[in-house]
Amino acid sequence: MSKYCIFGDSITRGAGDPEHGGWAGRFLRERETGSDDRVYVLGINGDTSTGLLARIEVEARARKADVIVIMIGINDSRYYGSKDKPETTLDGYRENLTKIVAIARTFTPRITMIGMTRADETKTMPIEWSPEKFHDNATIASYESVLREFCASEGLPFVEVSDVLTVDDLGDGIHPNAEGYRKLFDRIRVSV
């Protein structure tokens, strides 16, 4: 029996896909069907690496995690009005990743990092539901570059998802629709 803790933000939580629960909800149903495995979907809307750092130890301990999957960073790349006002600086993001993985390793060596999807900039410059916030693909890519380099230096599996979705798969510009989440699930499930 494995206990999977899947940490992340609203894309991990499955925002916009109430029927299937996003990629992680699909993973939960597949993994728990006919097995003793347990899957805990621990995505929080708007979460950043700073938020995850504050909660990963308590949540992993409470669930006795022996597999940890992390998809975090797209909200870190968000900025307010201009690129010089990021949610999290690139250096801050890197520092948070270092601390998050150090904590995760106290529970298990089985850690997988998931990359970042991209945005439909016609709906995220600014974000329709929060016009003071912006997401653009170049900035998201720069944060993912930090994540990719971090995974390489730490010997962690990295699952590329930046090429999975098209703008037709993004309901509100950031969150996938049901078809987009199915595509993410198909990519991620074989690597976790």
Protein Blocks (a to p, Z undefined) as FASTA:
>chain_A
ZZddddddfklnogoilmnopjmlmmmmmmmgopabdcddfbdehiafklmmmmmmmmmm
mnopabdcddehjlmmpcehiaklcfbdfklmmmmmmmmmmmmmmmoccdcddddddddf
klmmccfklmkbccdfklmmmmmmmmmmmmmmnopacddfklmpcfklmmnomaccfklm
mmmmmmmmmmZZ
